[in-house]
Amino acid sequence: MTNRERIEQAIAALTAQKVELGDAIVETSIAALRQQLAFYPSPISSFAMRGERRQVTVMFADISGFTAMSEKLDPEEVRTLINACFELLGQAIDRYGGHIDKFIGDEIMALFGAPVAHENDPERALRAALEMMDALAEFNHHHAGKIPKPLALHFGLNTGLAIAGGIGTRQRQDYSVMGDTVNLAARLEDLSEAGEILVAETTYRLTAPLFEFEPLQPVKVKGKEQPVKVFRLLRAKTGLGGQVRGIEGLSSPLVGREVELDRLKTALARFETGHGGLISITGEAGIGKSRLIHELELIGARSGTTRWVTGRALSYGENAPYLVVRDILRNLLGLHVDFSPAHIISDLRAALDQLVPHQSSEIYPYLAYLLDLPLDEEASRRLKDQTGEALQRQLLSAVQRIVLAAGQQSPLVMVWEDLQWADPSSLRLLENLVAATQTGMLLLVLVYRRPVSGSRIWNFQATLATASDLSPVIIELLPLEAGQSQALLDHLLGPETLPEPLKRLIVTKAEGNPFYLEEVIRSLINSGTIVAADDGRWQVIGSLGEITLPDTLQGVIMSRIDQLDSASKRVLQIASIIGRNFSYKILAQVLESLAPKSD
C-alpha cells in the first residue's frame, strides 16, 4: 500500500467515525492528513499514460484578486495564502472524485472522468464548482484581515471526448487531456465574470434535471464556426440529487418483469396482514430496479393504509456519515432541506411531539445532531460528555424508536436506494433496524447494484443473511430478452414509427437494459434522426446506418471498465477494436503481436 493510499484510508476511517469521535477531533485530524496528501499526488498507472479516448468534464477555475494582493503583501505571505486557498479548493475537487490536472498561476485545471471515470462526472464537476465557491467565501472571511479585497472565482466547464494520457517529452511526461473539449472549457473560463460558472451545452444537457441554469446568448468562440450555446450555473436543485432517467413525453407500462412484480406483490400483501419483512432488489445500473419499486408503491397506495418513505445513497457520499439515514429521516419527519435551520428545528420538534410525545425532549438532541442542526449549549454538553460508543448507541436507539413509533401509526415501508454507495454508519444503523421488522409494522426494501465480491455492500448482504431470523425476498433483475426490449421500444415510440432494421439495431445496442434503450432513443431525438409530427406520432427523418454510444452512457460504461485491472482493461480495449464478435484465437494473436519484445 502506498503512502497516499494509507492517508486516504485513514481519512475514510476517520470520516466514518465522525459521530463516535466528535466533529472537532475528526475535522482537525482530517485537515492535517489532507495537507500530507499534497506531498503524495495520485499515482497514474502506466496503462493510463499510454493514452486513450475518454469522455471527460474539464473544469477551468480562475481566482481573481491575487494581483492586488501581491502589490500590498510580502511575496512569502502571498505564497502562503495562495497555497492555503488552493488547499481548500482542492479538497472540494477531491471530495467529488476529480483530478487536479495542473495549477497555472492562479488558475486550476481539473478533470472529472480521467484518469478514473464515474457514471455522473458532469454532476460531480458542477457540485465541486459550487462547493469551491462556498470554500472561497469561507477563506475570504477567515483571512479578511490580511486580504486587501475578497478573492473571487470564475469557471468554465465542458464535457466531451478528449485524448487522455502522458503528454510531454520522452524524459518527462505528465498525465493530461487535450482536444476541442479542453479548448472550449478554457474559452468559457475566459468569458466568465467573477462569481460565474459557465457551462457548455453538453454539460448542461447531462445535468439539467439536477441543477438550475440561466441560458445566455450564444457566443462566438475562437476556433468555432458557429456560435456556442452557453449556460450559467445558478444552484443545485433542492434535495440530495436524483437520477437522469426517462424521456419527457414518453412512457411505457412495465415490460418483462411480471414474475418479479408478482413476488413483490405477495410480499406486500403479507406485510399488510401484519408480517414485517425484508426485500432486496439487485441488478446492474439502469436495469429497472427503481421502476419495479415504483410499480409496487402504486399497488400499495391503493390500500391507503401503508406509508412509503425513501432514502437514497449518493456515489460521492460513500464516506459521509449517516448520509442515507439523514435523507430517510427528513422524508419520514417531513423536513425540507431548503428551509432555514430555525424552521427545520421547529418542524423536527413538532414531528417528535406528535410521534413520541413522552420521549421528545430525550430524543431530540440525537436526531438534531444526526441532521447537522445547531444544538443549544446544554444539549451540546450532554452529547459531548458521552463516549463515542455510547453516543452511537443513543443515535441508533433514537432512530429505532422514531421508526417504531411511525410504524405503529401506520404500516411503514422504508426504501433504501443505491445502497452500493451507502456509508458504513448508515449500513450499521440499517442492520440495527432489521430486528424492528419482526414487529410486523415495518417492511425494509433494499435496492442496490449487484455486489462485487469483498465490497462494503457484499459484506453487508452476507451479514444480513446470517444475522436475520427472517427469510428475505431476494430479487435479481436480469437483462430483458430481445422480444421484451422491442415491446418496450414499441410502447415508447409506437409500433409503426421505426423500420424493423432500425428497431433491431436499437435493441442490439441496448443489450436488454431499459435505461440504455431510453438513452439510445434520446440520442436519436437530440440528433434529429427521429422527430415528433404534428399529430404527436414519431417519424424517422433520413437514414441511419449506425448508432453511436450516447453521452449519457459513456460514464456508466467507462466507470465499470475503470474498475478492471490494467491487463483486463487492455484486453477489452483491443477486443473492441477487432469488433463485436471475434474468435479467441484472433484476439490471442493480436495481443501477442502487441506485447513488448524482450531483448
C-alpha positions as CSV (number, residue, x, y, z in Angstrom):
1,M,0.0,0.0,0.0
2,T,1.4,3.4,-1.0
3,N,1.7,6.4,1.5
4,R,-1.2,8.1,-0.4
5,E,-3.4,5.1,-0.1
6,R,-2.6,4.8,3.7
7,I,-3.5,8.5,4.2
8,E,-6.7,8.2,2.1
9,Q,-7.7,5.1,4.1
10,A,-7.1,7.0,7.3
11,I,-9.3,9.9,6.1
12,A,-12.1,7.5,5.2
13,A,-11.9,5.7,8.6
14,L,-12.0,9.0,10.5
15,T,-14.9,10.3,8.4
16,A,-16.8,7.1,9.1
17,Q,-16.3,7.6,12.9
18,K,-17.3,11.2,13.0
19,V,-20.2,10.5,15.2
20,E,-18.2,8.4,17.6
21,L,-15.2,10.7,17.9
22,G,-16.8,14.0,17.5
23,D,-16.6,16.8,14.9
24,A,-13.7,18.7,16.4
25,I,-11.3,15.7,16.6
26,V,-12.2,14.3,13.2
27,E,-12.1,17.6,11.3
28,T,-8.8,18.6,12.8
29,S,-7.2,15.2,12.1
30,I,-8.6,15.2,8.5
31,A,-7.3,18.7,7.8
32,A,-3.8,17.6,8.8
33,L,-4.0,14.4,6.7
34,R,-5.2,16.4,3.7
35,Q,-2.1,18.6,3.9
36,Q,0.0,15.5,3.8
37,L,-1.8,14.3,0.7
38,A,-0.3,17.3,-1.2
39,F,3.1,15.6,-1.0
40,Y,1.8,12.3,-2.5
41,P,0.0,13.1,-5.8
42,S,-2.4,10.4,-7.1
43,P,-0.4,7.8,-9.0
44,I,-1.2,7.5,-12.7
45,S,-0.8,3.9,-13.9
46,S,1.5,3.2,-16.8
47,F,-1.6,1.9,-18.6
48,A,-3.3,5.3,-18.3
49,M,-0.2,7.1,-19.5
50,R,-0.3,5.2,-22.8
51,G,-3.2,7.3,-24.0
52,E,-6.9,6.7,-24.6
53,R,-10.1,8.4,-25.8
54,R,-12.3,9.3,-22.8
55,Q,-15.4,11.4,-22.1
56,V,-14.4,13.9,-19.5
57,T,-15.7,17.1,-17.9
58,V,-13.0,19.7,-17.9
59,M,-13.0,22.5,-15.3
60,F,-11.0,25.7,-15.5
61,A,-11.3,27.8,-12.3
62,D,-9.6,31.2,-12.1
63,I,-9.1,33.1,-8.9
64,S,-9.1,36.9,-9.3
65,G,-7.7,39.2,-6.7
66,F,-4.2,37.7,-6.2
67,T,-2.6,40.5,-8.3
68,A,-4.0,43.2,-5.9
69,M,-2.8,41.1,-3.0
70,S,0.7,40.8,-4.4
71,E,1.0,44.5,-4.6
72,K,0.4,45.0,-0.9
73,L,1.7,41.9,0.8
74,D,5.1,40.3,1.1
75,P,5.7,37.6,-1.5
76,E,6.2,34.9,1.2
77,E,2.9,35.8,2.7
78,V,1.2,35.8,-0.7
79,R,2.6,32.3,-1.4
80,T,1.3,31.1,2.0
81,L,-2.2,32.5,1.3
82,I,-2.3,31.1,-2.3
83,N,-1.4,27.6,-1.1
84,A,-4.0,27.8,1.7
85,C,-6.6,28.8,-0.8
86,F,-5.7,26.1,-3.3
87,E,-5.8,23.6,-0.4
88,L,-9.5,24.5,0.4
89,L,-10.5,24.4,-3.3
90,G,-8.6,21.2,-3.9
91,Q,-10.5,19.5,-1.1
92,A,-13.8,20.2,-2.9
93,I,-12.4,18.7,-6.1
94,D,-11.1,15.6,-4.3
95,R,-14.4,15.1,-2.5
96,Y,-16.2,14.7,-5.8
97,G,-13.6,12.4,-7.3
98,G,-12.0,15.0,-9.6
99,H,-8.3,15.0,-10.6
100,I,-6.3,18.3,-10.4
101,D,-4.5,18.3,-13.7
102,K,-2.4,21.4,-13.0
103,F,-2.1,24.8,-11.4
104,I,-1.5,27.6,-13.9
105,G,-0.6,30.7,-11.9
106,D,-3.8,31.5,-10.0
107,E,-5.9,29.1,-12.2
108,I,-6.8,25.4,-11.6
109,M,-7.5,22.9,-14.3
110,A,-9.3,19.8,-13.1
111,L,-10.6,16.7,-14.7
112,F,-13.7,14.6,-13.9
113,G,-13.7,11.3,-15.8
114,A,-10.0,10.9,-16.1
115,P,-7.9,9.0,-15.1
116,V,-10.9,7.4,-13.3
117,A,-14.4,7.7,-14.6
118,H,-17.7,7.8,-12.6
119,E,-21.1,7.5,-14.1
120,N,-22.0,11.1,-13.2
121,D,-18.8,13.0,-13.7
122,P,-20.6,16.2,-15.1
123,E,-22.8,16.3,-12.0
124,R,-19.7,15.9,-9.8
125,A,-17.9,18.7,-11.5
126,L,-20.8,21.1,-11.1
127,R,-21.2,20.2,-7.4
128,A,-17.5,20.7,-6.9
129,A,-17.7,24.1,-8.5
130,L,-20.5,25.2,-6.3
131,E,-18.7,23.9,-3.2
132,M,-15.5,25.7,-4.3
133,M,-17.5,29.0,-4.4
134,D,-18.5,28.3,-0.7
135,A,-15.0,27.4,0.2
136,L,-13.6,30.6,-1.2
137,A,-16.2,32.6,0.7
138,E,-15.1,30.9,3.9
139,F,-11.4,31.6,3.0
140,N,-12.2,35.3,2.5
141,H,-14.0,35.5,5.8
142,H,-11.2,33.8,7.7
143,H,-8.4,35.9,6.1
144,A,-10.4,39.2,6.0
145,G,-7.7,41.0,8.0
146,K,-4.9,40.1,5.6
147,I,-6.6,40.3,2.1
148,P,-6.9,43.8,0.7
149,K,-10.2,42.8,-1.0
150,P,-12.1,39.5,-1.2
151,L,-10.9,36.9,-3.8
152,A,-13.4,35.8,-6.5
153,L,-13.7,32.6,-8.6
154,H,-15.0,32.2,-12.2
155,F,-15.3,28.9,-14.1
156,G,-15.6,27.4,-17.5
157,L,-16.7,23.7,-17.8
158,N,-17.3,21.5,-20.8
159,T,-18.0,17.8,-21.3
160,G,-16.9,15.7,-24.3
161,L,-14.4,13.3,-25.8
162,A,-10.7,14.1,-25.2
163,I,-7.4,12.3,-25.6
164,A,-6.1,11.4,-22.2
165,G,-2.6,10.1,-21.4
166,G,1.0,11.1,-21.0
167,I,1.9,14.4,-22.7
168,G,5.4,15.8,-22.9
169,T,8.9,14.6,-23.8
170,R,10.4,11.2,-23.5
171,Q,12.2,12.3,-20.4
172,R,9.2,13.8,-18.7
173,Q,5.5,13.2,-19.3
174,D,2.6,14.4,-17.3
175,Y,-0.9,12.9,-17.4
176,S,-3.3,15.3,-19.0
177,V,-6.0,15.7,-21.7
178,M,-6.1,17.5,-25.0
179,G,-8.7,18.3,-27.7
180,D,-11.5,20.6,-28.5
181,T,-13.3,19.7,-25.3
182,V,-10.5,21.2,-23.3
183,N,-10.2,24.3,-25.5
184,L,-13.9,25.2,-25.2
185,A,-13.8,24.9,-21.4
186,A,-10.8,27.3,-21.4
187,R,-12.6,29.7,-23.7
188,L,-15.7,29.7,-21.4
189,E,-13.5,30.4,-18.4
190,D,-12.1,33.4,-20.3
191,L,-15.7,34.6,-20.9
192,S,-16.9,34.2,-17.4
193,E,-17.0,37.1,-14.9
194,A,-16.2,37.0,-11.2
195,G,-18.7,34.7,-9.4
196,E,-19.9,33.0,-12.6
197,I,-19.9,29.3,-13.5
198,L,-20.3,28.9,-17.3
199,V,-21.0,25.5,-18.8
200,A,-21.3,24.4,-22.4
201,E,-24.3,22.7,-23.9
202,T,-23.3,19.1,-23.4
203,T,-22.7,19.6,-19.7
204,Y,-26.0,21.4,-19.4
205,R,-27.9,18.7,-21.2
206,L,-26.4,15.9,-19.0
207,T,-27.2,17.7,-15.7
208,A,-30.3,19.9,-16.4
209,P,-32.6,17.8,-14.1
210,L,-30.3,18.3,-11.2
211,F,-29.3,22.0,-11.3
212,E,-30.8,25.4,-12.1
213,F,-29.3,27.2,-15.1
214,E,-29.7,30.5,-16.8
215,P,-29.4,30.3,-20.6
216,L,-27.2,33.0,-22.1
217,Q,-26.9,34.4,-25.6
218,P,-24.9,32.1,-27.9
219,V,-21.3,33.5,-28.1
220,K,-18.8,33.4,-30.8
221,V,-15.7,31.4,-29.6
222,K,-12.3,31.3,-31.2
223,G,-11.9,28.1,-33.2
224,K,-15.7,27.5,-33.6
225,E,-17.5,28.3,-36.8
226,Q,-20.9,28.6,-35.2
227,P,-21.9,30.5,-32.0
228,V,-21.7,28.3,-28.9
229,K,-24.6,27.8,-26.5
230,V,-23.7,28.8,-23.0
231,F,-25.5,28.4,-19.7
232,R,-24.8,30.0,-16.3
233,L,-25.0,27.6,-13.4
234,L,-27.1,29.1,-10.6
235,R,-27.6,26.4,-7.9
236,A,-28.3,22.7,-7.3
237,K,-31.9,21.8,-7.1
238,T,-33.2,21.1,-3.6
239,G,-32.8,17.6,-2.3
240,L,-30.0,15.1,-2.4
241,G,-30.0,14.9,-6.2
242,G,-31.5,12.3,-8.4
243,Q,-31.0,10.2,-11.5
244,V,-31.2,11.5,-15.0
245,R,-33.7,8.8,-16.2
246,G,-36.7,8.8,-18.5
247,I,-37.6,10.9,-21.5
248,E,-40.3,13.6,-21.1
249,G,-43.4,12.8,-23.0
250,L,-42.6,9.1,-23.5
251,S,-43.9,6.3,-21.2
252,S,-44.4,2.6,-21.2
253,P,-46.1,0.1,-19.0
254,L,-43.8,-2.3,-17.1
255,V,-42.3,-4.8,-19.5
256,G,-40.7,-8.1,-18.8
257,R,-40.9,-8.0,-15.0
258,E,-44.2,-9.8,-14.4
259,V,-42.7,-12.6,-12.4
260,E,-40.7,-10.3,-10.2
261,L,-43.6,-8.0,-9.6
262,D,-45.8,-10.9,-8.6
263,R,-43.2,-11.9,-5.9
264,L,-43.2,-8.3,-4.6
265,K,-47.0,-8.2,-4.5
266,T,-47.1,-11.3,-2.5
267,A,-44.5,-9.9,0.0
268,L,-46.5,-6.6,0.2
269,A,-49.8,-8.5,0.8
270,R,-48.1,-10.5,3.6
271,F,-46.9,-7.2,5.1
272,E,-50.3,-5.7,5.0
273,T,-51.6,-8.6,7.1
274,G,-49.2,-7.8,9.8
275,H,-46.0,-9.6,8.9
276,G,-42.9,-7.4,8.6
277,G,-40.1,-8.3,6.2
278,L,-37.0,-7.6,4.2
279,I,-36.8,-7.3,0.4
280,S,-33.6,-7.0,-1.6
281,I,-33.6,-6.0,-5.2
282,T,-30.3,-6.1,-7.1
283,G,-29.2,-5.6,-10.7
284,E,-27.0,-3.6,-12.9
285,A,-27.3,0.2,-13.4
286,G,-30.5,1.0,-15.4
287,I,-31.9,-2.5,-15.4
288,G,-35.2,-1.3,-13.8
289,K,-34.9,-1.6,-10.1
290,S,-36.4,1.8,-9.3
291,R,-39.2,1.3,-11.8
292,L,-40.1,-2.0,-10.2
293,I,-40.3,-0.3,-6.8
294,H,-42.4,2.4,-8.3
295,E,-44.9,-0.1,-9.6
296,L,-45.1,-1.8,-6.2
297,E,-45.6,1.6,-4.5
298,L,-48.5,2.3,-6.8
299,I,-50.1,-1.0,-5.8
300,G,-49.5,-0.2,-2.1
301,A,-51.1,3.2,-2.4
302,R,-54.4,1.6,-3.4
303,S,-54.9,0.3,0.1
304,G,-54.4,3.8,1.6
305,T,-53.1,2.4,4.8
306,T,-49.3,1.9,4.1
307,R,-46.8,4.8,4.3
308,W,-43.8,4.8,2.0
309,V,-40.5,6.6,2.8
310,T,-37.4,6.6,0.6
311,G,-33.8,7.5,1.2
312,R,-31.0,7.4,-1.4
313,A,-27.3,7.0,-1.2
314,L,-25.0,9.1,-3.4
315,S,-22.0,8.0,-5.4
316,Y,-20.0,10.9,-4.0
317,G,-21.1,10.4,-0.4
318,E,-19.7,7.0,0.5
319,N,-17.8,8.4,3.4
320,A,-20.3,11.0,4.7
321,P,-21.6,9.6,8.0
322,Y,-25.3,8.7,8.1
323,L,-26.0,10.3,4.7
324,V,-28.7,7.9,3.7
325,V,-30.2,7.9,7.2
326,R,-30.4,11.7,7.1
327,D,-32.3,11.5,3.8
328,I,-34.7,8.9,5.0
329,L,-35.3,10.7,8.3
330,R,-36.1,14.0,6.6
331,N,-38.6,12.3,4.4
332,L,-40.1,10.4,7.4
333,L,-40.4,13.5,9.5
334,G,-41.4,15.9,6.7
335,L,-38.3,18.1,7.0
336,H,-37.4,20.2,4.0
337,V,-33.7,20.7,3.3
338,D,-34.2,24.1,1.6
339,F,-35.8,25.6,4.8
340,S,-33.8,27.6,7.3
341,P,-32.3,25.8,10.3
342,A,-34.7,27.5,12.6
343,H,-37.7,26.3,10.5
344,I,-36.3,22.8,10.4
345,I,-35.8,22.7,14.2
346,S,-39.4,23.8,14.7
347,D,-40.7,21.1,12.3
348,L,-38.5,18.5,13.9
349,R,-39.8,19.3,17.4
350,A,-43.4,19.3,16.2
351,A,-42.9,15.9,14.5
352,L,-41.3,14.4,17.6
353,D,-44.1,15.8,19.8
354,Q,-46.6,14.1,17.6
355,L,-44.8,10.7,17.2
356,V,-43.2,10.3,20.7
357,P,-44.7,13.0,23.0
358,H,-43.2,11.5,26.2
359,Q,-39.8,11.0,24.7
360,S,-39.5,14.0,22.5
361,S,-37.1,16.0,24.7
362,E,-34.9,13.0,25.2
363,I,-34.7,12.0,21.5
364,Y,-34.4,15.5,20.0
365,P,-30.7,16.2,20.6
366,Y,-29.6,13.0,18.9
367,L,-31.8,13.5,15.8
368,A,-30.7,17.2,15.6
369,Y,-27.1,16.0,15.8
370,L,-27.7,13.5,13.1
371,L,-29.3,16.1,10.9
372,D,-26.5,18.6,11.4
373,L,-28.8,21.1,13.2
374,P,-27.4,23.6,15.7
375,L,-27.7,22.5,19.4
376,D,-28.1,24.7,22.4
377,E,-25.3,24.7,25.0
378,E,-26.9,22.2,27.3
379,A,-27.6,19.6,24.5
380,S,-24.1,20.1,23.1
381,R,-22.6,19.4,26.5
382,R,-24.8,16.4,27.1
383,L,-23.6,14.8,23.8
384,K,-20.0,15.8,24.3
385,D,-19.8,14.1,27.7
386,Q,-20.7,10.7,26.1
387,T,-18.1,8.4,24.8
388,G,-18.1,7.6,21.1
389,E,-19.6,4.2,21.5
390,A,-22.2,5.4,24.0
391,L,-23.2,8.2,21.6
392,Q,-23.5,5.8,18.7
393,R,-25.8,3.6,20.8
394,Q,-28.0,6.5,21.6
395,L,-28.2,7.6,18.0
396,L,-29.2,4.1,16.9
397,S,-31.8,3.9,19.7
398,A,-33.3,7.3,18.8
399,V,-33.8,6.4,15.1
400,Q,-35.2,3.0,16.0
401,R,-37.7,4.5,18.4
402,I,-38.8,7.0,15.8
403,V,-39.2,4.3,13.2
404,L,-41.2,2.0,15.5
405,A,-43.5,4.9,16.5
406,A,-44.1,5.8,12.9
407,G,-44.9,2.1,12.2
408,Q,-47.4,2.0,15.0
409,Q,-49.3,4.9,13.4
410,S,-49.5,3.2,10.0
411,P,-47.6,0.3,8.4
412,L,-44.3,1.7,7.2
413,V,-42.3,0.7,4.1
414,M,-38.8,2.1,4.0
415,V,-37.0,2.0,0.7
416,W,-33.2,2.4,0.8
417,E,-32.0,3.1,-2.8
418,D,-28.5,2.8,-4.2
419,L,-27.1,1.1,-1.2
420,Q,-23.9,0.1,-3.1
421,W,-22.8,3.7,-2.2
422,A,-24.0,3.7,1.4
423,D,-21.6,4.9,4.1
424,P,-20.7,2.4,6.9
425,S,-22.6,4.3,9.5
426,S,-25.9,4.1,7.5
427,L,-25.4,0.4,6.9
428,R,-24.8,-0.2,10.6
429,L,-28.0,1.6,11.5
430,L,-29.9,-0.2,8.8
431,E,-28.6,-3.5,10.1
432,N,-29.9,-2.4,13.6
433,L,-33.3,-1.7,12.1
434,V,-33.8,-5.3,10.7
435,A,-34.9,-6.5,14.1
436,A,-37.7,-4.0,14.0
437,T,-39.3,-5.8,11.1
438,Q,-40.3,-8.5,13.5
439,T,-42.9,-6.2,15.0
440,G,-44.9,-6.6,11.8
441,M,-45.2,-2.9,11.2
442,L,-42.0,-2.4,9.1
443,L,-41.0,-3.6,5.7
444,L,-37.5,-2.8,4.5
445,V,-36.8,-2.6,0.8
446,L,-33.1,-2.6,-0.1
447,V,-32.1,-1.6,-3.6
448,Y,-28.5,-1.9,-4.8
449,R,-26.3,-2.9,-7.7
450,R,-25.1,-6.5,-8.0
451,P,-22.4,-6.7,-5.2
452,V,-18.8,-7.0,-6.1
453,S,-17.0,-9.7,-4.0
454,G,-15.4,-8.1,-0.9
455,S,-17.2,-4.8,-1.3
456,R,-18.9,-3.0,1.5
457,I,-22.4,-4.0,0.3
458,W,-21.2,-7.5,-0.3
459,N,-20.2,-7.9,3.3
460,F,-23.4,-6.2,4.5
461,Q,-25.5,-8.6,2.4
462,A,-23.6,-11.6,3.9
463,T,-24.2,-10.2,7.4
464,L,-27.9,-9.9,6.9
465,A,-28.1,-13.4,5.5
466,T,-26.6,-14.8,8.7
467,A,-27.9,-12.4,11.3
468,S,-31.6,-12.2,10.4
469,D,-34.2,-14.7,11.5
470,L,-36.4,-13.6,8.6
471,S,-36.5,-15.1,5.2
472,P,-35.7,-12.1,3.0
473,V,-37.2,-11.9,-0.5
474,I,-34.2,-11.5,-2.9
475,I,-34.8,-10.5,-6.5
476,E,-32.0,-10.1,-9.0
477,L,-33.1,-8.4,-12.2
478,L,-31.5,-9.7,-15.4
479,P,-31.4,-8.0,-18.8
480,L,-34.6,-8.1,-20.9
481,E,-34.9,-10.5,-23.7
482,A,-34.8,-9.2,-27.3
483,G,-38.6,-9.5,-27.7
484,Q,-39.2,-7.7,-24.4
485,S,-36.8,-4.9,-25.4
486,Q,-38.7,-4.5,-28.7
487,A,-42.0,-4.4,-26.9
488,L,-40.6,-1.6,-24.7
489,L,-39.4,0.3,-27.7
490,D,-42.9,0.0,-29.4
491,H,-44.6,1.3,-26.2
492,L,-42.3,4.3,-26.1
493,L,-42.4,5.4,-29.8
494,G,-45.3,3.5,-31.2
495,P,-45.1,0.1,-33.1
496,E,-45.2,1.8,-36.6
497,T,-42.6,4.5,-36.0
498,L,-39.4,2.8,-36.8
499,P,-38.4,0.4,-39.6
500,E,-37.6,-3.1,-38.5
501,P,-33.8,-2.8,-39.3
502,L,-33.5,0.3,-37.1
503,K,-35.5,-1.4,-34.3
504,R,-33.2,-4.4,-34.3
505,L,-30.2,-2.0,-34.3
506,I,-31.5,-0.2,-31.2
507,V,-32.4,-3.4,-29.4
508,T,-29.0,-4.8,-30.1
509,K,-27.3,-1.7,-28.8
510,A,-29.3,-1.6,-25.6
511,E,-28.4,-5.2,-24.7
512,G,-31.6,-5.7,-22.6
513,N,-31.0,-2.7,-20.4
514,P,-34.1,-0.4,-20.3
515,F,-32.0,2.7,-19.4
516,Y,-29.6,2.1,-22.3
517,L,-32.6,1.7,-24.7
518,E,-34.1,5.0,-23.4
519,E,-30.7,6.8,-23.9
520,V,-30.3,5.5,-27.5
521,I,-33.8,6.9,-28.2
522,R,-32.9,10.2,-26.5
523,S,-29.7,10.5,-28.7
524,L,-31.8,9.9,-31.9
525,I,-34.2,12.6,-30.8
526,N,-31.5,15.0,-29.9
527,S,-29.7,14.4,-33.2
528,G,-33.0,15.0,-35.2
529,T,-33.0,11.5,-36.6
530,I,-36.5,10.9,-35.2
531,V,-38.9,13.8,-34.7
532,A,-42.4,14.3,-33.4
533,A,-45.0,15.0,-36.1
534,D,-47.9,17.4,-35.6
535,D,-50.2,14.6,-34.7
536,G,-47.9,13.5,-31.9
537,R,-46.6,10.4,-33.6
538,W,-42.8,9.9,-34.1
539,Q,-41.3,9.6,-37.6
540,V,-37.8,8.9,-38.9
541,I,-36.0,11.7,-40.8
542,G,-33.4,10.3,-43.2
543,S,-31.5,7.1,-42.8
544,L,-29.2,5.8,-40.1
545,G,-26.6,3.1,-40.6
546,E,-25.0,3.1,-37.2
547,I,-25.9,4.2,-33.7
548,T,-23.1,5.8,-31.7
549,L,-22.9,5.4,-27.9
550,P,-24.9,8.2,-26.2
551,D,-23.0,10.7,-24.0
552,T,-25.2,9.7,-21.1
553,L,-23.9,6.1,-21.2
554,Q,-20.2,6.9,-21.7
555,G,-19.7,7.5,-18.0
556,V,-21.7,4.5,-16.9
557,I,-19.7,2.1,-19.1
558,M,-16.3,3.7,-18.6
559,S,-16.7,3.6,-14.8
560,R,-17.2,-0.1,-15.0
561,I,-14.2,-0.5,-17.3
562,D,-12.0,1.5,-14.9
563,Q,-12.8,-1.0,-12.2
564,L,-10.9,-3.6,-14.1
565,D,-7.2,-4.3,-13.6
566,S,-4.8,-2.9,-16.2
567,A,-4.3,-6.2,-18.0
568,S,-8.0,-6.9,-18.4
569,K,-8.7,-3.4,-19.5
570,R,-6.0,-3.6,-22.1
571,V,-7.6,-6.9,-23.5
572,L,-11.0,-5.2,-23.5
573,Q,-9.8,-2.2,-25.5
574,I,-8.0,-4.4,-28.1
575,A,-11.1,-6.6,-28.4
576,S,-13.3,-3.6,-29.0
577,I,-11.1,-2.6,-32.0
578,I,-11.3,-6.1,-33.5
579,G,-15.1,-6.0,-33.5
580,R,-18.2,-7.1,-31.6
581,N,-17.7,-10.8,-32.4
582,F,-14.4,-12.5,-32.8
583,S,-12.6,-15.7,-32.0
584,Y,-10.3,-16.2,-29.1
585,K,-7.5,-17.3,-31.4
586,I,-7.6,-13.9,-33.2
587,L,-7.6,-12.0,-30.0
588,A,-4.7,-14.0,-28.6
589,Q,-2.7,-13.4,-31.8
590,V,-3.3,-9.7,-31.7
591,L,-2.3,-9.5,-28.1
592,E,0.8,-11.5,-28.7
593,S,1.9,-9.2,-31.6
594,L,1.4,-6.1,-29.4
595,A,3.2,-7.5,-26.4
596,P,6.6,-5.7,-25.6
597,K,9.5,-7.6,-27.0
598,S,12.3,-8.7,-24.6
599,D,15.9,-8.1,-25.6
